[in-house]
Amino acid sequence: MSYQQAPGTEISPPAGANDQQQPQSNMFQVSSHPVALLFLILFKGCALGLYLLGNFFTNNFILIFVLCVLILAVDFWTVKNISGRLLVGLRWWNEVREDGTNEWIFESRDISIPVNASDSRIFWTVLYATPAIWSLLAIVAFFSLKFQWLLIVIIAVVLAAANLIGYQRCDKDQKKRWSQLSSEGTSSFVSGMVSGLMNNALASGVMGRFFSRS
């Protein structure tokens, strides 16, 4: 049995056909700063790959140790000073005062500047996952009695945890300041509205007649 299409009608494609034809965007295509996102993942992947696969290329532990520490140091500096500022609008550092105490200093974006949701999600996921992965490797190295490899893992955990703690405090400081700004803005709006109503009432003579003797 054959069917004929009625004049002026169009056959719609099957559901999901357009979705299959359109290529899915990856995280770099939807990112506002794909280069920063790339290096956020690249340095961490290089350090992990060198730690796990370095023995397949060389038996020189000193060479692997030096290269791993250098990559971890570059990754720490990049995340602290560049990746966080570009991807989530945050930056932190710690200064030592003259009396020997530490001072945490935080920078954050203006409340009016939005952040790419994909960048923020990937940044925080990587930030939490990195110390967790290195901690798992530390447990494996300890029970495998590979104490020289444990040195690399300890350095990695310390650096990753420092960035995590720094950005956690920076994020809390940002939310606190935004909350204060929101409260101040609300109170100033209410006081301004009340003041405006009072001035209008005085100008129209309503308040004067209300407080008059007659």
SEGUFI-141985 format. One line per 5 residues: number of its first residue (from 1); their letters; for each residue x, z, y of N, C-alpha, C. Coordinates in steps of 0.05 Angstrom, whole numbers, plus 32768, in hexadecimal, padded with zeros to 4 digits. Atoms other than C-alpha are relative to their C-alpha. Example, Ala and Ser with C-alpha at 12.3 -4.5 7.8 and 13.67 -1.06 7.14 Angstrom:
// residues 2
1	AS	8012,8000,7FE8,80F6,809C,7FA6,8012,8000,8018  7FF0,7FFF,7FE8,8111,808F,7FEB,7FF1,800E,8016
END
This chain:
// residues 214
1	MSYQQ	8011,8000,7FE8,8000,8000,8000,8012,8000,8019  7FF0,8002,7FE8,801D,7FED,8044,7FF1,800C,8018  800C,7FF5,7FE8,8011,800E,8087,800A,7FF1,8018  7FF9,800E,7FE8,8010,7FED,80CB,8000,8014,8017  7FFF,7FEF,7FE9,8025,800F,810B,7FEC,7FF8,8015
6	APGTE	8014,8006,7FEC,7FEE,8013,813F,800E,7FF7,801A  7FF3,8009,7FE7,7FFD,7FEE,8181,8003,8017,8013  7FFB,7FEC,7FEB,801D,801A,81B6,8009,801A,7FF6  7FF6,7FE6,800C,8034,8050,8186,801C,7FFD,7FF7  7FE4,8000,8008,807B,8062,8174,8003,8013,7FE8
11	ISPPA	7FFA,7FEF,8017,8095,807F,8133,8015,8014,8008  7FEC,7FEC,7FF8,80B8,80C0,8142,8013,8005,7FE9  7FEC,7FFB,8016,80F8,80CF,811B,7FFA,801A,7FF2  8005,7FE7,800F,80F7,8105,80E6,800C,8018,800F  7FF6,7FE8,7FF3,8101,814C,80FE,801C,8006,7FF8
16	GANDQ	7FE4,7FFA,8006,814A,815E,8104,8012,7FE8,8000  7FEF,8018,8000,8161,8115,8107,8012,7FFF,8018  7FF0,8000,7FE7,8178,811B,8150,8016,8015,7FFE  7FEC,7FEB,8002,819C,815C,8140,8017,7FF8,7FEE  7FEB,8009,8011,81C2,813B,8108,8012,7FEA,800D
21	QQPQS	7FF1,8015,7FF3,81D7,8100,8134,8012,800B,8016  7FF1,7FF5,7FEB,81F0,812C,816C,8016,8013,7FF5  7FEA,7FEE,800A,8235,814C,815E,7FFE,801C,800B  8000,7FE4,7FF7,8238,8197,8161,8018,8006,8011  7FEA,7FF9,7FEE,8261,81B3,819A,800F,8018,7FF4
26	NMFQV	7FF0,7FE9,8009,829A,81E0,8186,8005,8013,8017  7FFC,7FEB,7FEC,82B1,821E,81AB,8011,7FF7,8017  7FEF,800A,7FEA,82E4,81F8,81D4,7FF1,7FEE,8013  800F,8012,7FEF,82B2,81C5,81ED,7FED,8010,8012  8012,7FF0,7FF0,8282,81FB,8206,800E,8014,8011
31	SSHPV	7FF1,7FEC,7FF1,82B9,8226,8222,8005,7FF7,801D  7FF9,8006,7FE4,82C6,822B,826D,801E,7FFE,8004  7FE3,8001,7FFF,8310,8235,8260,800B,7FFB,7FE4  7FF7,8006,801C,8322,8212,821E,801D,8005,7FFB  7FE3,7FFC,8003,836D,8217,822A,8006,801E,7FFB
36	ALLFL	7FFC,7FE3,8004,836A,8263,8232,7FF5,8009,7FE6  800B,7FF9,801A,833D,8267,81F5,8012,7FF8,7FE9  7FEE,8009,8014,836E,823E,81CD,8017,8012,7FFC  7FE9,7FEF,8002,83A9,826A,81DD,7FF9,801C,7FF8  800A,7FE6,800A,837F,82A9,81D0,8001,8001,7FE2
41	ILFKG	8000,8001,801D,8379,8292,8188,801B,7FF7,7FF5  7FE7,800C,800A,83BA,826B,8181,8016,8014,7FFB  7FEA,7FED,8003,83EC,82A3,818C,7FFA,8014,7FEA  8007,7FED,8015,83C6,82D3,815F,8002,7FF2,7FE5  7FFE,800E,8019,83C1,829E,8129,801D,7FFB,7FF8
46	CALGL	7FE3,8005,8005,840C,828E,812F,800D,8019,7FF5  7FF4,7FE7,8009,841F,82D7,8128,7FF7,8008,7FE4  800A,7FFA,801B,83F2,82E2,80EB,800C,7FEC,7FEC  7FF5,8013,8013,8409,82A1,80CB,801D,8004,7FFA  7FE4,7FFB,8004,8452,82B1,80D5,8005,8019,7FEF
51	YLLGN	7FFD,7FE7,8010,8449,82F7,80B9,7FF9,7FFB,7FE2  8009,8004,801B,8423,82DE,807B,800F,7FEB,7FF1  7FF4,8017,800E,8447,829D,806D,801E,7FFC,8007  7FE5,8003,7FF8,848C,82A8,808B,8013,7FFF,7FE9  7FEE,7FFF,8017,84AB,82B7,8047,8002,7FE6,7FF1
56	FFTNN	8000,8019,800D,8499,8272,802F,8014,7FEC,800C  7FED,8011,7FF1,84C9,8253,8062,801C,800B,8002  7FE6,7FF4,7FFE,8501,8285,8067,7FFF,801D,7FF5  7FFE,7FE4,800A,8519,82C6,8048,800D,8012,8014  7FF3,7FF0,7FEB,8537,82DE,8089,7FEA,8011,800E
61	FILIF	8014,7FEE,7FF4,850C,831A,809B,8005,8004,801E  7FFA,7FFB,7FE4,852F,8325,80DD,7FF5,7FE9,8012  800A,8017,7FF1,851D,82DF,80F5,7FE1,8001,8002  801D,7FFD,7FFF,84D4,82E9,80E1,7FF7,8017,8012  8007,7FE9,7FEF,84D3,832D,8102,8002,7FF9,801E
66	VLCVL	7FFC,8007,7FE4,84EF,8313,8144,7FEB,7FED,800A  8014,8014,7FF8,84C1,82D7,8146,7FE4,800C,8002  801B,7FF3,7FFF,8483,8301,8136,7FFD,8012,8018  8002,7FEE,7FE9,8493,8335,816B,7FFF,7FF0,801A  8002,8010,7FE8,849F,82FF,819F,7FE5,7FF4,8004
71	ILAVD	801B,800C,7FFE,845D,82DC,818F,7FEC,8016,8007  8013,7FEA,7FFA,8438,831F,8190,8003,8009,801D  7FFC,7FF8,7FE4,8457,8331,81D3,7FF4,7FEB,8013  800C,8016,7FEF,8444,82ED,81F1,7FE2,8001,7FFF  801D,7FFE,8003,83FE,82F5,81D5,7FF5,8017,8010
76	FWTVK	8009,7FE8,7FF1,83F7,833B,81F2,7FFF,7FFA,801E  7FFE,8006,7FE3,840D,8323,8237,7FEB,7FEC,8008  8014,8015,7FF9,83E0,82E5,8235,7FE4,800B,8000  801B,7FF5,8001,83A2,830B,8220,7FFB,8013,8017  8004,7FEC,7FEB,83AD,8343,8253,7FFE,7FF4,801C
81	NISGR	7FFF,800B,7FE5,83BC,8317,828F,7FF2,7FE6,8005  800B,801A,7FFC,839D,82D3,8283,7FE5,7FFD,7FF1  8018,8005,8010,836A,82CF,824A,7FE8,8011,8009  8016,7FEF,7FF7,8341,830B,8260,7FF5,7FF9,801B  8008,8007,7FE4,8340,82F6,82A9,7FEF,7FE7,8000
86	LLVGL	800E,801A,8000,8329,82AF,8299,7FE6,8001,7FEF  8016,8002,8012,82FA,82BB,825F,7FEA,8015,8005  8015,7FEC,7FFB,82D6,82FC,8272,8002,800C,801C  7FFE,7FF6,7FE4,82ED,8309,82BA,800A,801C,8002  7FF5,7FE4,8000,8314,8349,82A9,801E,7FFE,7FFE
91	RWWNE	7FE3,7FFE,8002,835C,835E,82B1,8007,801E,8004  7FF8,7FE4,7FFF,837F,83A1,82A7,801E,8002,7FFF  7FE4,7FF9,8004,83C3,83BF,82AD,8004,801E,8005  7FFB,7FE4,7FFE,83E3,8403,82AC,801A,8004,800F  7FE8,7FFA,7FF0,8414,841F,82DF,8008,801D,7FFD
96	VREDG	7FF6,7FE5,8002,8440,845C,82DB,8006,800A,801D  7FFC,7FF5,7FE5,843E,8488,831A,801B,800E,8001  7FE6,7FF3,7FFC,8479,84AC,8338,8001,801B,7FF1  8000,7FE6,800E,8463,84EE,8318,7FFF,7FFD,7FE1  7FFF,8004,801C,8464,84CD,82D3,7FE5,7FFB,7FF2
101	TNEWI	801A,8005,800B,8419,84C6,82C9,7FF9,7FE2,8000  8009,801C,8002,83F7,8485,82B5,7FE7,7FFB,8011  8017,8008,7FF1,83C5,8461,82E1,7FF5,7FE6,7FF5  800D,8018,800A,8394,842F,82C4,7FF4,7FF1,8019  800B,8010,7FEA,8383,83F6,82F4,7FF1,7FE9,7FF4
106	FESRD	8012,8014,800C,8349,83C7,82E6,7FF8,7FEC,8016  800A,8015,7FEF,8334,8385,8304,7FE8,7FF3,7FF1  8018,800E,800C,82F0,8363,82F8,7FF5,7FEC,8013  800C,8015,7FF0,82CB,8327,8310,7FE9,800B,8011  8017,7FF9,7FEF,8295,832A,8346,7FE7,7FFD,7FEF
111	ISIPV	8019,8000,8010,824F,8338,832C,7FF1,7FE6,8002  800E,801A,7FFC,8237,82F5,8347,800C,7FEA,7FF0  7FF3,8015,800F,8268,82CE,831C,7FF9,8003,7FE2  8007,7FFD,801C,824C,82C0,82D6,8017,7FFA,7FED  7FEC,8005,8015,8275,82BE,8296,7FF4,7FEF,7FEA
116	NASDS	8009,8011,8017,8270,828A,825F,7FFA,8012,7FE8  8008,7FEE,8017,824A,82AD,8226,8011,7FFA,7FE8  7FEF,8007,8017,8272,8287,81F1,801C,800C,8003  7FE5,7FF5,7FFB,82B5,829A,8210,8000,801E,7FFD  8001,7FE3,8002,82A0,82E3,8216,7FFD,8009,7FE3
121	RIFWT	8005,7FF8,801C,8287,82E7,81CE,801A,7FFC,7FF0  7FE8,8005,8010,82C6,82C8,81B1,8017,8012,8009  7FEB,7FEE,7FF7,82F4,82F1,81DD,7FFE,801C,7FF4  8004,7FE5,800A,82D6,8334,81C9,8002,8001,7FE1  7FFE,8001,801D,82D1,831F,8180,801D,8000,7FF7
126	VLYAT	7FE3,8001,8006,831B,830C,817E,800E,801A,8007  7FF3,7FE7,7FF7,832E,834B,81A4,7FFB,8016,7FEC  8006,7FEB,8014,830C,8378,8171,800B,7FF9,7FE4  7FF8,8008,801B,831F,834F,8134,801F,8002,7FFC  7FE3,8001,8003,836A,834C,8142,800C,801B,7FF7
131	PAIWS	7FF5,7FE7,800B,837B,8397,813B,7FF5,8007,7FE5  800B,7FFA,801B,834C,839B,80FF,800F,7FF1,7FEA  7FF2,8010,8014,8370,8363,80DB,801C,800B,7FFB  7FE5,7FF5,8002,83B5,837F,80EA,8000,801C,7FF3  8002,7FE6,800D,839F,83C4,80D4,7FFC,7FFD,7FE2
136	LLAIV	8004,8005,801C,8388,83A8,8092,801B,7FF7,7FF3  7FE6,8008,800A,83CC,8387,808A,8014,8017,7FFF  7FEF,7FE8,8001,83ED,83C9,809A,7FFB,8010,7FE7  8007,7FF2,8018,83C8,83EA,8061,800D,7FF2,7FE7  7FF5,800F,8016,83DE,83B2,8032,801E,8003,7FFE
141	AFFSL	7FE3,7FFE,8000,8426,83B6,8048,8009,801C,7FF7  7FF9,7FE4,8007,8427,8402,8040,7FFE,8005,7FE2  8003,7FFB,801D,840C,8403,7FF9,8010,7FEC,7FF0  7FEE,8012,800E,8438,83C8,7FE7,801D,8008,8003  7FE5,7FF5,7FFB,8474,83F1,7FFE,8012,7FEC,800F
146	KFQWL	7FF1,8013,7FF0,8489,83B9,802E,8003,800C,801C  7FFF,7FF1,7FE7,849E,83E8,8065,800E,7FF1,8016  7FF4,8010,7FEA,84C9,83B6,808B,7FEB,7FEE,800C  8016,8010,7FF6,848C,8389,8091,7FEC,8011,800F  8012,7FEE,7FF2,8465,83C5,80A7,8007,8004,801D
151	LIVII	7FF7,7FFE,7FE4,848F,83C7,80E7,7FF2,7FEA,8011  800E,8016,7FF1,8472,8383,80FC,7FE3,8007,8004  801C,7FFA,7FFE,842C,839A,80ED,7FFA,8016,8014  8004,7FEA,7FED,8433,83DB,8114,8002,7FF6,801D  7FFE,800C,7FE5,844A,83B4,8152,7FE7,7FF0,8007
156	AVVLA	8018,8010,7FFB,8410,8384,814A,7FE7,8011,8005  8017,7FEE,7FFD,83DD,83BD,8143,8001,800D,801C  7FFD,7FF3,7FE6,83F9,83E1,8180,7FF9,7FEE,8017  8005,8013,7FEA,83F8,83A4,81AD,7FE2,7FF7,8001  801C,8008,8001,83B3,838D,8196,7FED,8017,8008
161	AANLI	8011,7FEA,7FF9,8396,83D3,819C,8002,8007,801E  7FFD,7FFC,7FE3,83B3,83DA,81E3,7FEF,7FED,8010  8011,8013,7FF2,8390,839B,81F9,7FE2,8007,7FFC  801C,7FF9,8006,834F,83B1,81D8,7FF8,8018,8011  8007,7FE8,7FF0,8350,83F6,81F9,8000,7FFA,801E
166	GYQRC	7FFF,8007,7FE4,8364,83D9,823C,7FE7,7FF1,8009  8018,8010,7FF9,832B,83A7,823C,7FE6,8010,7FFD  8017,7FEF,8003,82F9,83DA,8223,7FFD,8011,801A  8001,7FEF,7FE8,830A,8408,825E,7FFA,7FEE,8019  8005,8012,7FE9,830A,83CD,828E,7FE2,7FF7,8000
171	DKDQK	801C,8008,8002,82C5,83B7,8275,7FEE,8018,8009  800F,7FE9,7FF7,82AA,83FE,827E,8002,8005,801E  7FFD,7FFD,7FE3,82C7,8402,82C4,7FEF,7FEB,800F  8010,8016,7FF3,82A6,83BF,82D5,7FE2,8007,8000  801C,7FFA,8002,8262,83D5,82BC,7FF9,8018,8012
176	KRWSQ	8005,7FE9,7FEE,8268,8417,82E2,7FFE,7FF8,801D  8001,8009,7FE5,8278,83F5,8323,7FE8,7FEE,8006  8018,8010,7FFC,8241,83C2,831A,7FE7,8011,8001  8017,7FED,7FFE,8210,83FB,830D,7FFF,800D,801B  8000,7FF4,7FE5,8226,841D,834D,7FF8,7FED,8015
181	LSSEG	8007,8014,7FED,8220,83DD,8374,7FE2,7FFA,7FFF  801D,8004,8003,81DA,83D2,8358,7FF0,8017,800B  800E,7FE9,7FF5,81C5,8419,836A,8002,8000,801E  7FFD,8000,7FE3,81E1,8413,83B0,7FEF,7FEA,800C  8010,8016,7FF6,81BF,83D0,83B9,7FE3,8006,8000
186	TSSFV	801C,7FF9,8001,817C,83EB,83A2,7FF9,8015,8015  8005,7FEB,7FED,8181,8429,83CE,8000,7FF5,801D  7FFF,800C,7FE5,8195,8400,840B,7FE8,7FEE,8005  8018,8010,7FFD,815C,83D0,83FE,7FE7,8011,8006  8017,7FEF,7FFC,8129,8408,83FA,8001,800D,801C
191	SGMVS	7FFD,7FF4,7FE5,8145,842C,8438,7FFB,7FEB,8016  8005,8015,7FEC,8145,83EA,845E,7FE3,7FF9,8002  801C,8006,8000,80FE,83DC,844A,7FF0,8016,800E  800D,7FEA,7FF3,80E7,8421,845F,8005,8001,801E  7FF9,8000,7FE4,810D,841D,84A0,7FF1,7FE9,800F
196	GLMNN	800E,8016,7FF3,80EE,83D9,84AF,7FE3,8006,8004  801C,7FF9,7FFD,80A8,83F3,84A2,7FFC,8015,8016  8002,7FEC,7FEB,80B4,842F,84CF,8003,7FF3,801B  7FFC,800D,7FE6,80CE,8403,8507,7FE8,7FEF,8007  8018,8010,7FFA,8092,83D5,8501,7FE9,8012,8008
201	ALASG	8016,7FEE,7FFA,8063,8410,8502,8004,800B,801C  7FFB,7FF6,7FE5,8084,842D,8540,7FFC,7FEB,8015  8004,8016,7FED,8084,83EA,8562,7FE2,7FFB,8005  801C,8005,7FFD,803A,83E2,8556,7FF0,8018,800B  800C,7FE9,7FF5,802B,8428,856F,7FF0,8011,7FED
206	VMGRF	800F,7FF1,8014,800C,8440,852E,800A,801C,7FFD  7FF5,7FE5,8004,803C,847A,8525,7FFC,8011,8019  8004,7FF1,7FE7,8036,848D,856F,7FE4,800C,8001  801B,7FF6,8000,7FEB,8493,856A,7FFB,8015,7FEB  8004,7FEC,8016,7FF0,84B9,8528,800B,801C,8008
211	FSRS	7FF4,7FE6,7FF8,801E,84EF,8546,7FF7,8009,801C  8009,7FF8,7FE5,7FFA,84F2,858A,7FEC,8017,7FFE  8012,7FEA,8000,7FD0,852E,859E,7FE3,7FF8,7FFD  801C,8008,8001,7F90,8508,85A7,7FFC,7FF5,7FE5
END
